[in-house]
């Protein structure tokens, strides 16, 4: 999930450094929190994580969900 950078730190939080690519108006971070959301509540796509931000988020995710 993506949350405000001002929220208290959780283990494995990843700062989103390229807010423009992600389409985010305020400092934010990727938080490793698993939840479900009804598709009807999705508003659309704002942007995407820049490659360095995506790489950090994937590395954190792999610590939680190692392959094999």
PDB file of N, H, CA, C and O in Angstrom:
ATOM      1  N   UNK A   1       0.839  -1.172   0.000  1.00  0.00           N
ATOM      2  CA  UNK A   1       0.000   0.000   0.000  1.00  0.00           C
ATOM      3  C   UNK A   1       0.881   1.230   0.000  1.00  0.00           C
ATOM      4  O   UNK A   1       2.047   1.162   0.389  1.00  0.00           O
ATOM      5  N   UNK A   2       0.338   2.349  -0.431  1.00  0.00           N
ATOM      6  H   UNK A   2      -0.610   2.405  -0.747  1.00  0.00           H
ATOM      7  CA  UNK A   2       1.055   3.622  -0.395  1.00  0.00           C
ATOM      8  C   UNK A   2       0.403   4.489   0.668  1.00  0.00           C
ATOM      9  O   UNK A   2      -0.819   4.636   0.711  1.00  0.00           O
ATOM     10  N   UNK A   3       1.243   5.061   1.528  1.00  0.00           N
ATOM     11  H   UNK A   3       2.235   4.942   1.493  1.00  0.00           H
ATOM     12  CA  UNK A   3       0.751   5.885   2.623  1.00  0.00           C
ATOM     13  C   UNK A   3       1.594   7.154   2.727  1.00  0.00           C
ATOM     14  O   UNK A   3       2.647   7.263   2.099  1.00  0.00           O
ATOM     15  N   UNK A   4       1.132   8.088   3.509  1.00  0.00           N
ATOM     16  H   UNK A   4       0.276   7.999   4.019  1.00  0.00           H
ATOM     17  CA  UNK A   4       1.846   9.351   3.703  1.00  0.00           C
ATOM     18  C   UNK A   4       3.186   9.103   4.382  1.00  0.00           C
ATOM     19  O   UNK A   4       3.294   8.271   5.283  1.00  0.00           O
ATOM     20  N   UNK A   5       4.207   9.835   3.938  1.00  0.00           N
ATOM     21  H   UNK A   5       4.119  10.510   3.206  1.00  0.00           H
ATOM     22  CA  UNK A   5       5.536   9.707   4.546  1.00  0.00           C
ATOM     23  C   UNK A   5       5.533  10.162   6.000  1.00  0.00           C
ATOM     24  O   UNK A   5       6.431   9.807   6.763  1.00  0.00           O
ATOM     25  N   UNK A   6       4.527  10.945   6.388  1.00  0.00           N
ATOM     26  H   UNK A   6       3.797  11.233   5.768  1.00  0.00           H
ATOM     27  CA  UNK A   6       4.448  11.442   7.755  1.00  0.00           C
ATOM     28  C   UNK A   6       3.958  10.424   8.767  1.00  0.00           C
ATOM     29  O   UNK A   6       4.066  10.651   9.972  1.00  0.00           O
ATOM     30  N   UNK A   7       3.416   9.300   8.295  1.00  0.00           N
ATOM     31  H   UNK A   7       3.328   9.117   7.316  1.00  0.00           H
ATOM     32  CA  UNK A   7       2.950   8.268   9.227  1.00  0.00           C
ATOM     33  C   UNK A   7       4.131   7.608   9.925  1.00  0.00           C
ATOM     34  O   UNK A   7       5.229   7.564   9.371  1.00  0.00           O
ATOM     35  N   UNK A   8       3.918   7.088  11.151  1.00  0.00           N
ATOM     36  H   UNK A   8       3.025   7.125  11.601  1.00  0.00           H
ATOM     37  CA  UNK A   8       5.018   6.428  11.864  1.00  0.00           C
ATOM     38  C   UNK A   8       5.632   5.312  11.016  1.00  0.00           C
ATOM     39  O   UNK A   8       4.944   4.665  10.226  1.00  0.00           O
ATOM     40  N   UNK A   9       6.927   5.101  11.194  1.00  0.00           N
ATOM     41  H   UNK A   9       7.485   5.626  11.836  1.00  0.00           H
ATOM     42  CA  UNK A   9       7.672   4.109  10.422  1.00  0.00           C
ATOM     43  C   UNK A   9       7.262   2.684  10.799  1.00  0.00           C
ATOM     44  O   UNK A   9       7.051   2.370  11.971  1.00  0.00           O
ATOM     45  N   UNK A  10       7.154   1.833   9.781  1.00  0.00           N
ATOM     46  H   UNK A  10       7.325   2.088   8.829  1.00  0.00           H
ATOM     47  CA  UNK A  10       6.977   0.390   9.942  1.00  0.00           C
ATOM     48  C   UNK A  10       8.205  -0.291   9.352  1.00  0.00           C
ATOM     49  O   UNK A  10       8.865   0.275   8.481  1.00  0.00           O
ATOM     50  N   UNK A  11       8.518  -1.497   9.816  1.00  0.00           N
ATOM     51  H   UNK A  11       7.981  -1.956  10.524  1.00  0.00           H
ATOM     52  CA  UNK A  11       9.616  -2.234   9.184  1.00  0.00           C
ATOM     53  C   UNK A  11       9.341  -2.393   7.684  1.00  0.00           C
ATOM     54  O   UNK A  11       8.205  -2.640   7.278  1.00  0.00           O
ATOM     55  N   UNK A  12      10.367  -2.252   6.883  1.00  0.00           N
ATOM     56  H   UNK A  12      11.290  -2.051   7.213  1.00  0.00           H
ATOM     57  CA  UNK A  12      10.343  -2.434   5.428  1.00  0.00           C
ATOM     58  C   UNK A  12       9.654  -1.303   4.663  1.00  0.00           C
ATOM     59  O   UNK A  12       9.466  -1.428   3.452  1.00  0.00           O
ATOM     60  N   UNK A  13       9.269  -0.201   5.322  1.00  0.00           N
ATOM     61  H   UNK A  13       9.422  -0.099   6.305  1.00  0.00           H
ATOM     62  CA  UNK A  13       8.742   0.951   4.582  1.00  0.00           C
ATOM     63  C   UNK A  13       9.777   1.391   3.549  1.00  0.00           C
ATOM     64  O   UNK A  13      10.977   1.384   3.827  1.00  0.00           O
ATOM     65  N   UNK A  14       9.314   1.773   2.358  1.00  0.00           N
ATOM     66  H   UNK A  14       8.339   1.779   2.132  1.00  0.00           H
ATOM     67  CA  UNK A  14      10.192   2.238   1.278  1.00  0.00           C
ATOM     68  C   UNK A  14       9.750   3.632   0.842  1.00  0.00           C
ATOM     69  O   UNK A  14       8.638   3.810   0.346  1.00  0.00           O
ATOM     70  N   UNK A  15      10.614   4.605   1.027  1.00  0.00           N
ATOM     71  H   UNK A  15      11.518   4.460   1.430  1.00  0.00           H
ATOM     72  CA  UNK A  15      10.322   5.967   0.592  1.00  0.00           C
ATOM     73  C   UNK A  15      10.167   6.007  -0.923  1.00  0.00           C
ATOM     74  O   UNK A  15      10.958   5.404  -1.649  1.00  0.00           O
ATOM     75  N   UNK A  16       9.152   6.714  -1.394  1.00  0.00           N
ATOM     76  H   UNK A  16       8.510   7.203  -0.804  1.00  0.00           H
ATOM     77  CA  UNK A  16       8.984   6.939  -2.828  1.00  0.00           C
ATOM     78  C   UNK A  16       9.714   8.236  -3.134  1.00  0.00           C
ATOM     79  O   UNK A  16       9.277   9.315  -2.734  1.00  0.00           O
ATOM     80  N   UNK A  17      10.828   8.124  -3.846  1.00  0.00           N
ATOM     81  H   UNK A  17      11.183   7.247  -4.171  1.00  0.00           H
ATOM     82  CA  UNK A  17      11.670   9.288  -4.114  1.00  0.00           C
ATOM     83  C   UNK A  17      11.239  10.052  -5.354  1.00  0.00           C
ATOM     84  O   UNK A  17      11.442  11.264  -5.434  1.00  0.00           O
ATOM     85  N   UNK A  18      10.646   9.362  -6.322  1.00  0.00           N
ATOM     86  H   UNK A  18      10.481   8.378  -6.257  1.00  0.00           H
ATOM     87  CA  UNK A  18      10.198  10.021  -7.563  1.00  0.00           C
ATOM     88  C   UNK A  18       8.678  10.166  -7.521  1.00  0.00           C
ATOM     89  O   UNK A  18       7.952   9.381  -8.131  1.00  0.00           O
ATOM     90  N   UNK A  19       8.205  11.181  -6.790  1.00  0.00           N
ATOM     91  H   UNK A  19       8.795  11.819  -6.295  1.00  0.00           H
ATOM     92  CA  UNK A  19       6.761  11.407  -6.645  1.00  0.00           C
ATOM     93  C   UNK A  19       6.111  11.750  -7.971  1.00  0.00           C
ATOM     94  O   UNK A  19       4.960  11.380  -8.205  1.00  0.00           O
ATOM     95  N   UNK A  20       6.813  12.441  -8.832  1.00  0.00           N
ATOM     96  H   UNK A  20       7.747  12.742  -8.642  1.00  0.00           H
ATOM     97  CA  UNK A  20       6.238  12.846 -10.116  1.00  0.00           C
ATOM     98  C   UNK A  20       5.854  11.622 -10.945  1.00  0.00           C
ATOM     99  O   UNK A  20       4.746  11.568 -11.477  1.00  0.00           O
ATOM    100  N   UNK A  21       6.749  10.638 -11.064  1.00  0.00           N
ATOM    101  H   UNK A  21       7.649  10.682 -10.631  1.00  0.00           H
ATOM    102  CA  UNK A  21       6.453   9.427 -11.831  1.00  0.00           C
ATOM    103  C   UNK A  21       5.282   8.670 -11.220  1.00  0.00           C
ATOM    104  O   UNK A  21       4.459   8.098 -11.934  1.00  0.00           O
ATOM    105  N   UNK A  22       5.216   8.673  -9.890  1.00  0.00           N
ATOM    106  H   UNK A  22       5.884   9.138  -9.310  1.00  0.00           H
ATOM    107  CA  UNK A  22       4.156   7.950  -9.198  1.00  0.00           C
ATOM    108  C   UNK A  22       2.832   8.712  -9.200  1.00  0.00           C
ATOM    109  O   UNK A  22       1.795   8.150  -8.845  1.00  0.00           O
ATOM    110  N   UNK A  23       2.857   9.980  -9.596  1.00  0.00           N
ATOM    111  H   UNK A  23       3.699  10.436  -9.885  1.00  0.00           H
ATOM    112  CA  UNK A  23       1.632  10.773  -9.624  1.00  0.00           C
ATOM    113  C   UNK A  23       1.142  11.151  -8.240  1.00  0.00           C
ATOM    114  O   UNK A  23      -0.059  11.307  -8.022  1.00  0.00           O
ATOM    115  N   UNK A  24       2.067  11.300  -7.304  1.00  0.00           N
ATOM    116  H   UNK A  24       3.043  11.174  -7.481  1.00  0.00           H
ATOM    117  CA  UNK A  24       1.694  11.588  -5.920  1.00  0.00           C
ATOM    118  C   UNK A  24       1.955  13.054  -5.583  1.00  0.00           C
ATOM    119  O   UNK A  24       3.029  13.574  -5.887  1.00  0.00           O
ATOM    120  N   UNK A  25       0.981  13.729  -4.956  1.00  0.00           N
ATOM    121  H   UNK A  25       0.109  13.306  -4.709  1.00  0.00           H
ATOM    122  CA  UNK A  25       1.128  15.150  -4.650  1.00  0.00           C
ATOM    123  C   UNK A  25       1.935  15.438  -3.379  1.00  0.00           C
ATOM    124  O   UNK A  25       2.366  16.571  -3.167  1.00  0.00           O
ATOM    125  N   UNK A  26       2.140  14.426  -2.536  1.00  0.00           N
ATOM    126  H   UNK A  26       1.790  13.506  -2.708  1.00  0.00           H
ATOM    127  CA  UNK A  26       2.803  14.641  -1.248  1.00  0.00           C
ATOM    128  C   UNK A  26       3.815  13.524  -0.991  1.00  0.00           C
ATOM    129  O   UNK A  26       3.710  12.447  -1.578  1.00  0.00           O
ATOM    130  N   UNK A  27       4.793  13.772  -0.119  1.00  0.00           N
ATOM    131  H   UNK A  27       4.879  14.647   0.358  1.00  0.00           H
ATOM    132  CA  UNK A  27       5.753  12.721   0.221  1.00  0.00           C
ATOM    133  C   UNK A  27       5.022  11.459   0.693  1.00  0.00           C
ATOM    134  O   UNK A  27       4.109  11.519   1.516  1.00  0.00           O
ATOM    135  N   UNK A  28       5.448  10.320   0.149  1.00  0.00           N
ATOM    136  H   UNK A  28       6.189  10.270  -0.520  1.00  0.00           H
ATOM    137  CA  UNK A  28       4.760   9.054   0.421  1.00  0.00           C
ATOM    138  C   UNK A  28       5.759   7.922   0.519  1.00  0.00           C
ATOM    139  O   UNK A  28       6.935   8.071   0.185  1.00  0.00           O
ATOM    140  N   UNK A  29       5.263   6.777   0.988  1.00  0.00           N
ATOM    141  H   UNK A  29       4.308   6.656   1.259  1.00  0.00           H
ATOM    142  CA  UNK A  29       6.092   5.579   1.070  1.00  0.00           C
ATOM    143  C   UNK A  29       5.251   4.353   0.770  1.00  0.00           C
ATOM    144  O   UNK A  29       4.034   4.349   0.951  1.00  0.00           O
ATOM    145  N   UNK A  30       5.932   3.309   0.305  1.00  0.00           N
ATOM    146  H   UNK A  30       6.921   3.312   0.158  1.00  0.00           H
ATOM    147  CA  UNK A  30       5.288   2.012   0.103  1.00  0.00           C
ATOM    148  C   UNK A  30       5.381   1.276   1.424  1.00  0.00           C
ATOM    149  O   UNK A  30       6.454   1.186   2.022  1.00  0.00           O
ATOM    150  N   UNK A  31       4.257   0.753   1.875  1.00  0.00           N
ATOM    151  H   UNK A  31       3.386   0.826   1.389  1.00  0.00           H
ATOM    152  CA  UNK A  31       4.205   0.007   3.135  1.00  0.00           C
ATOM    153  C   UNK A  31       3.790  -1.418   2.840  1.00  0.00           C
ATOM    154  O   UNK A  31       2.829  -1.657   2.107  1.00  0.00           O
ATOM    155  N   UNK A  32       4.514  -2.360   3.411  1.00  0.00           N
ATOM    156  H   UNK A  32       5.294  -2.166   4.006  1.00  0.00           H
ATOM    157  CA  UNK A  32       4.223  -3.781   3.215  1.00  0.00           C
ATOM    158  C   UNK A  32       3.047  -4.180   4.114  1.00  0.00           C
ATOM    159  O   UNK A  32       3.225  -4.655   5.236  1.00  0.00           O
ATOM    160  N   UNK A  33       1.855  -3.971   3.585  1.00  0.00           N
ATOM    161  H   UNK A  33       1.710  -3.584   2.674  1.00  0.00           H
ATOM    162  CA  UNK A  33       0.629  -4.294   4.308  1.00  0.00           C
ATOM    163  C   UNK A  33      -0.306  -4.962   3.317  1.00  0.00           C
ATOM    164  O   UNK A  33      -0.659  -4.377   2.293  1.00  0.00           O
ATOM    165  N   UNK A  34      -0.700  -6.168   3.618  1.00  0.00           N
ATOM    166  H   UNK A  34      -0.413  -6.643   4.450  1.00  0.00           H
ATOM    167  CA  UNK A  34      -1.556  -6.933   2.724  1.00  0.00           C
ATOM    168  C   UNK A  34      -3.016  -6.738   3.127  1.00  0.00           C
ATOM    169  O   UNK A  34      -3.392  -6.927   4.284  1.00  0.00           O
ATOM    170  N   UNK A  35      -3.833  -6.352   2.133  1.00  0.00           N
ATOM    171  H   UNK A  35      -3.528  -6.198   1.193  1.00  0.00           H
ATOM    172  CA  UNK A  35      -5.263  -6.201   2.372  1.00  0.00           C
ATOM    173  C   UNK A  35      -5.978  -6.377   1.045  1.00  0.00           C
ATOM    174  O   UNK A  35      -5.350  -6.393  -0.013  1.00  0.00           O
ATOM    175  N   UNK A  36      -7.271  -6.506   1.108  1.00  0.00           N
ATOM    176  H   UNK A  36      -7.781  -6.493   1.968  1.00  0.00           H
ATOM    177  CA  UNK A  36      -8.053  -6.606  -0.121  1.00  0.00           C
ATOM    178  C   UNK A  36      -8.907  -5.351  -0.258  1.00  0.00           C
ATOM    179  O   UNK A  36      -9.266  -4.704   0.726  1.00  0.00           O
ATOM    180  N   UNK A  37      -9.218  -5.031  -1.506  1.00  0.00           N
ATOM    181  H   UNK A  37      -8.927  -5.556  -2.305  1.00  0.00           H
ATOM    182  CA  UNK A  37     -10.017  -3.846  -1.787  1.00  0.00           C
ATOM    183  C   UNK A  37     -10.932  -4.167  -2.956  1.00  0.00           C
ATOM    184  O   UNK A  37     -10.486  -4.686  -3.979  1.00  0.00           O
ATOM    185  N   UNK A  38     -12.192  -3.863  -2.805  1.00  0.00           N
ATOM    186  H   UNK A  38     -12.554  -3.441  -1.974  1.00  0.00           H
ATOM    187  CA  UNK A  38     -13.152  -4.079  -3.875  1.00  0.00           C
ATOM    188  C   UNK A  38     -12.771  -3.219  -5.076  1.00  0.00           C
ATOM    189  O   UNK A  38     -12.522  -2.024  -4.920  1.00  0.00           O
ATOM    190  N   UNK A  39     -12.721  -3.804  -6.268  1.00  0.00           N
ATOM    191  H   UNK A  39     -12.923  -4.775  -6.395  1.00  0.00           H
ATOM    192  CA  UNK A  39     -12.350  -3.081  -7.483  1.00  0.00           C
ATOM    193  C   UNK A  39     -13.206  -1.850  -7.730  1.00  0.00           C
ATOM    194  O   UNK A  39     -12.742  -0.898  -8.358  1.00  0.00           O
ATOM    195  N   UNK A  40     -14.442  -1.846  -7.253  1.00  0.00           N
ATOM    196  H   UNK A  40     -14.819  -2.619  -6.743  1.00  0.00           H
ATOM    197  CA  UNK A  40     -15.322  -0.694  -7.455  1.00  0.00           C
ATOM    198  C   UNK A  40     -14.826   0.550  -6.718  1.00  0.00           C
ATOM    199  O   UNK A  40     -15.248   1.664  -7.026  1.00  0.00           O
ATOM    200  N   UNK A  41     -13.939   0.362  -5.755  1.00  0.00           N
ATOM    201  H   UNK A  41     -13.596  -0.544  -5.505  1.00  0.00           H
ATOM    202  CA  UNK A  41     -13.412   1.491  -4.995  1.00  0.00           C
ATOM    203  C   UNK A  41     -12.167   2.106  -5.629  1.00  0.00           C
ATOM    204  O   UNK A  41     -11.706   3.158  -5.187  1.00  0.00           O
ATOM    205  N   UNK A  42     -11.621   1.467  -6.653  1.00  0.00           N
ATOM    206  H   UNK A  42     -11.995   0.612  -7.012  1.00  0.00           H
ATOM    207  CA  UNK A  42     -10.443   1.994  -7.338  1.00  0.00           C
ATOM    208  C   UNK A  42     -10.844   3.137  -8.259  1.00  0.00           C
ATOM    209  O   UNK A  42     -11.806   3.019  -9.017  1.00  0.00           O
ATOM    210  N   UNK A  43     -10.124   4.219  -8.196  1.00  0.00           N
ATOM    211  H   UNK A  43      -9.342   4.315  -7.580  1.00  0.00           H
ATOM    212  CA  UNK A  43     -10.447   5.406  -8.993  1.00  0.00           C
ATOM    213  C   UNK A  43      -9.683   5.460 -10.306  1.00  0.00           C
ATOM    214  O   UNK A  43     -10.066   6.206 -11.207  1.00  0.00           O
ATOM    215  N   UNK A  44      -8.626   4.699 -10.432  1.00  0.00           N
ATOM    216  H   UNK A  44      -8.315   4.092  -9.700  1.00  0.00           H
ATOM    217  CA  UNK A  44      -7.815   4.725 -11.648  1.00  0.00           C
ATOM    218  C   UNK A  44      -6.346   4.762 -11.299  1.00  0.00           C
ATOM    219  O   UNK A  44      -5.963   4.605 -10.140  1.00  0.00           O
ATOM    220  N   UNK A  45      -5.535   4.970 -12.304  1.00  0.00           N
ATOM    221  H   UNK A  45      -5.846   5.098 -13.246  1.00  0.00           H
ATOM    222  CA  UNK A  45      -4.091   4.990 -12.142  1.00  0.00           C
ATOM    223  C   UNK A  45      -3.587   6.430 -12.101  1.00  0.00           C
ATOM    224  O   UNK A  45      -3.922   7.238 -12.966  1.00  0.00           O
ATOM    225  N   UNK A  46      -2.783   6.740 -11.093  1.00  0.00           N
ATOM    226  H   UNK A  46      -2.511   6.083 -10.390  1.00  0.00           H
ATOM    227  CA  UNK A  46      -2.192   8.074 -10.986  1.00  0.00           C
ATOM    228  C   UNK A  46      -0.858   8.138 -11.709  1.00  0.00           C
ATOM    229  O   UNK A  46      -0.518   9.162 -12.301  1.00  0.00           O
ATOM    230  N   UNK A  47      -0.107   7.058 -11.663  1.00  0.00           N
ATOM    231  H   UNK A  47      -0.384   6.226 -11.182  1.00  0.00           H
ATOM    232  CA  UNK A  47       1.227   7.002 -12.243  1.00  0.00           C
ATOM    233  C   UNK A  47       1.809   5.627 -11.988  1.00  0.00           C
ATOM    234  O   UNK A  47       1.072   4.650 -11.857  1.00  0.00           O
ATOM    235  N   UNK A  48       3.113   5.548 -11.919  1.00  0.00           N
ATOM    236  H   UNK A  48       3.711   6.342 -12.025  1.00  0.00           H
ATOM    237  CA  UNK A  48       3.791   4.288 -11.645  1.00  0.00           C
ATOM    238  C   UNK A  48       5.058   4.587 -10.861  1.00  0.00           C
ATOM    239  O   UNK A  48       5.572   5.704 -10.890  1.00  0.00           O
ATOM    240  N   UNK A  49       5.553   3.576 -10.160  1.00  0.00           N
ATOM    241  H   UNK A  49       5.135   2.668 -10.136  1.00  0.00           H
ATOM    242  CA  UNK A  49       6.801   3.769  -9.442  1.00  0.00           C
ATOM    243  C   UNK A  49       7.951   3.841 -10.437  1.00  0.00           C
ATOM    244  O   UNK A  49       8.025   3.043 -11.371  1.00  0.00           O
ATOM    245  N   UNK A  50       8.836   4.791 -10.233  1.00  0.00           N
ATOM    246  H   UNK A  50       8.775   5.439  -9.474  1.00  0.00           H
ATOM    247  CA  UNK A  50      10.053   4.854 -11.034  1.00  0.00           C
ATOM    248  C   UNK A  50      10.871   3.599 -10.742  1.00  0.00           C
ATOM    249  O   UNK A  50      10.731   3.002  -9.674  1.00  0.00           O
ATOM    250  N   UNK A  51      11.708   3.202 -11.666  1.00  0.00           N
ATOM    251  H   UNK A  51      11.822   3.687 -12.533  1.00  0.00           H
ATOM    252  CA  UNK A  51      12.455   1.941 -11.556  1.00  0.00           C
ATOM    253  C   UNK A  51      13.222   1.808 -10.236  1.00  0.00           C
ATOM    254  O   UNK A  51      13.160   0.741  -9.625  1.00  0.00           O
ATOM    255  N   UNK A  52      13.940   2.833  -9.764  1.00  0.00           N
ATOM    256  H   UNK A  52      13.990   3.700 -10.260  1.00  0.00           H
ATOM    257  CA  UNK A  52      14.634   2.668  -8.470  1.00  0.00           C
ATOM    258  C   UNK A  52      13.673   2.465  -7.298  1.00  0.00           C
ATOM    259  O   UNK A  52      13.957   1.675  -6.398  1.00  0.00           O
ATOM    260  N   UNK A  53      12.536   3.172  -7.299  1.00  0.00           N
ATOM    261  H   UNK A  53      12.305   3.814  -8.030  1.00  0.00           H
ATOM    262  CA  UNK A  53      11.534   2.997  -6.240  1.00  0.00           C
ATOM    263  C   UNK A  53      10.931   1.599  -6.304  1.00  0.00           C
ATOM    264  O   UNK A  53      10.748   0.956  -5.270  1.00  0.00           O
ATOM    265  N   UNK A  54      10.623   1.124  -7.507  1.00  0.00           N
ATOM    266  H   UNK A  54      10.772   1.646  -8.347  1.00  0.00           H
ATOM    267  CA  UNK A  54      10.068  -0.220  -7.663  1.00  0.00           C
ATOM    268  C   UNK A  54      11.067  -1.275  -7.192  1.00  0.00           C
ATOM    269  O   UNK A  54      10.679  -2.249  -6.548  1.00  0.00           O
ATOM    270  N   UNK A  55      12.333  -1.093  -7.504  1.00  0.00           N
ATOM    271  H   UNK A  55      12.648  -0.301  -8.027  1.00  0.00           H
ATOM    272  CA  UNK A  55      13.363  -2.058  -7.106  1.00  0.00           C
ATOM    273  C   UNK A  55      13.446  -2.164  -5.581  1.00  0.00           C
ATOM    274  O   UNK A  55      13.556  -3.267  -5.045  1.00  0.00           O
ATOM    275  N   UNK A  56      13.395  -1.023  -4.876  1.00  0.00           N
ATOM    276  H   UNK A  56      13.305  -0.128  -5.312  1.00  0.00           H
ATOM    277  CA  UNK A  56      13.437  -1.051  -3.407  1.00  0.00           C
ATOM    278  C   UNK A  56      12.192  -1.716  -2.830  1.00  0.00           C
ATOM    279  O   UNK A  56      12.288  -2.490  -1.877  1.00  0.00           O
ATOM    280  N   UNK A  57      11.023  -1.421  -3.401  1.00  0.00           N
ATOM    281  H   UNK A  57      10.945  -0.792  -4.175  1.00  0.00           H
ATOM    282  CA  UNK A  57       9.779  -2.020  -2.911  1.00  0.00           C
ATOM    283  C   UNK A  57       9.779  -3.536  -3.148  1.00  0.00           C
ATOM    284  O   UNK A  57       9.364  -4.297  -2.274  1.00  0.00           O
ATOM    285  N   UNK A  58      10.241  -3.979  -4.323  1.00  0.00           N
ATOM    286  H   UNK A  58      10.578  -3.361  -5.033  1.00  0.00           H
ATOM    287  CA  UNK A  58      10.318  -5.424  -4.597  1.00  0.00           C
ATOM    288  C   UNK A  58      11.277  -6.129  -3.640  1.00  0.00           C
ATOM    289  O   UNK A  58      10.990  -7.234  -3.179  1.00  0.00           O
ATOM    290  N   UNK A  59      12.409  -5.501  -3.340  1.00  0.00           N
ATOM    291  H   UNK A  59      12.642  -4.603  -3.715  1.00  0.00           H
ATOM    292  CA  UNK A  59      13.374  -6.107  -2.427  1.00  0.00           C
ATOM    293  C   UNK A  59      12.756  -6.271  -1.031  1.00  0.00           C
ATOM    294  O   UNK A  59      12.955  -7.296  -0.379  1.00  0.00           O
ATOM    295  N   UNK A  60      12.012  -5.267  -0.580  1.00  0.00           N
ATOM    296  H   UNK A  60      11.850  -4.434  -1.109  1.00  0.00           H
ATOM    297  CA  UNK A  60      11.351  -5.364   0.730  1.00  0.00           C
ATOM    298  C   UNK A  60      10.288  -6.453   0.710  1.00  0.00           C
ATOM    299  O   UNK A  60      10.153  -7.210   1.671  1.00  0.00           O
ATOM    300  N   UNK A  61       9.535  -6.534  -0.381  1.00  0.00           N
ATOM    301  H   UNK A  61       9.645  -5.918  -1.161  1.00  0.00           H
ATOM    302  CA  UNK A  61       8.500  -7.557  -0.494  1.00  0.00           C
ATOM    303  C   UNK A  61       9.105  -8.960  -0.467  1.00  0.00           C
ATOM    304  O   UNK A  61       8.536  -9.870   0.136  1.00  0.00           O
ATOM    305  N   UNK A  62      10.240  -9.135  -1.108  1.00  0.00           N
ATOM    306  H   UNK A  62      10.702  -8.396  -1.598  1.00  0.00           H
ATOM    307  CA  UNK A  62      10.888 -10.443  -1.134  1.00  0.00           C
ATOM    308  C   UNK A  62      11.368 -10.883   0.250  1.00  0.00           C
ATOM    309  O   UNK A  62      11.511 -12.078   0.506  1.00  0.00           O
ATOM    310  N   UNK A  63      11.618  -9.922   1.141  1.00  0.00           N
ATOM    311  H   UNK A  63      11.502  -8.951   0.933  1.00  0.00           H
ATOM    312  CA  UNK A  63      11.963 -10.279   2.511  1.00  0.00           C
ATOM    313  C   UNK A  63      10.771 -10.907   3.231  1.00  0.00           C
ATOM    314  O   UNK A  63      10.938 -11.756   4.107  1.00  0.00           O
ATOM    315  N   UNK A  64       9.565 -10.480   2.850  1.00  0.00           N
ATOM    316  H   UNK A  64       9.429  -9.791   2.138  1.00  0.00           H
ATOM    317  CA  UNK A  64       8.346 -11.025   3.449  1.00  0.00           C
ATOM    318  C   UNK A  64       7.885 -12.297   2.750  1.00  0.00           C
ATOM    319  O   UNK A  64       7.400 -13.222   3.401  1.00  0.00           O
ATOM    320  N   UNK A  65       8.032 -12.347   1.435  1.00  0.00           N
ATOM    321  H   UNK A  65       8.426 -11.596   0.906  1.00  0.00           H
ATOM    322  CA  UNK A  65       7.523 -13.466   0.619  1.00  0.00           C
ATOM    323  C   UNK A  65       8.651 -14.055  -0.224  1.00  0.00           C
ATOM    324  O   UNK A  65       8.643 -13.908  -1.446  1.00  0.00           O
ATOM    325  N   UNK A  66       9.617 -14.715   0.403  1.00  0.00           N
ATOM    326  H   UNK A  66       9.625 -14.834   1.395  1.00  0.00           H
ATOM    327  CA  UNK A  66      10.736 -15.248  -0.379  1.00  0.00           C
ATOM    328  C   UNK A  66      10.271 -16.308  -1.369  1.00  0.00           C
ATOM    329  O   UNK A  66       9.361 -17.086  -1.082  1.00  0.00           O
ATOM    330  N   UNK A  67      10.902 -16.329  -2.529  1.00  0.00           N
ATOM    331  H   UNK A  67      11.641 -15.697  -2.762  1.00  0.00           H
ATOM    332  CA  UNK A  67      10.573 -17.320  -3.564  1.00  0.00           C
ATOM    333  C   UNK A  67      11.099 -18.683  -3.147  1.00  0.00           C
ATOM    334  O   UNK A  67      12.145 -18.806  -2.510  1.00  0.00           O
ATOM    335  N   UNK A  68      10.328 -19.714  -3.531  1.00  0.00           N
ATOM    336  H   UNK A  68       9.478 -19.614  -4.048  1.00  0.00           H
ATOM    337  CA  UNK A  68      10.756 -21.101  -3.356  1.00  0.00           C
ATOM    338  C   UNK A  68      10.808 -21.500  -1.951  1.00  0.00           C
ATOM    339  O   UNK A  68      11.152 -22.642  -1.646  1.00  0.00           O
TER     340      UNK A  68
END
